[in-house]
């Protein structure tokens, strides 16, 4: 659930606040460290710190002090935590109500790239299926966009907006892109990793071409796992979306440069499912998975 709240500190404009961000505050209080909170919520430590900073800016106050390596909530944070605990109880009540709703039965096919399915959708699937025993999901994955027609899939997550089609299109968010390279110079020139020619229009390839790196590529792959593995060897250079960078962004042996362009991500829904109650549950669940990337 990604309820949108509003925080309006004195002298500041109203900014949206995300329920998931508030859950992070509670996790840091309970675990005492960003790393512990990240492990509990299954997100990386860097994301924890970044999202807490976002809340602090919105509220115009400091949430935690570092005491002997442990994050201790400030007095203002303790006040906020009391409200978060009450909200958590309400959220639990709402979710229990959802479990009792009749008619939430359906089998749905979700098409996406391998990386999106593995990194963003799969970690949340167990929770959904346990909550709604009448739902079943089938994943249709590929290194490229899977064909989207009524006979092939019910939902599709695309990294490029379709030009036309008889379906509903919803923008889920934007992925930031990072150029990852070794932080320290070496006598051996790092290997340039690039994407194949058929992916030449994606922002990652456009950047590499503009920098003259595409022509120098000695490793070409349409699988981001292959590129990430090479980058973790500290002997390669490549471009990855933020959701697949993970620990690479905090590795001091690597240098990450944020690229100016982002990559949009879209949800395609077959029109006949828009008013189906079970399908609406799946749609909201998918949108929640991308809530962090729903940037203005």
Buried (B, 14 or more C-beta within 10 A) or exposed (E): EBEEBEBEEEEEEEBEBBBBBBBBBBBBBEBBBBBBBBBBBEBBBBBBBBBBEBBBEBBEBEBBEEEEEEBBBEEEBEEBBEEBEEBBEEBEEEEEEEEEEEEBEBEBBBBBBBBBBBBBBEEBBEEBEEBBEBBEBEBBBEBEBBEBEEEEBBBBBBBEEEEEEEBEBEEBBBBBBBBBBBEEEEEEEBBBBBBEEEBBEBBBBBBBEEEEBBEEBEBBBBEBBBBBEBBBEBEBBBBBBBBBBBEBBBBEEBBBEEBEEBBBBBBBBBEEBEEBEBBBBBBEBBBBBBBBBBEE
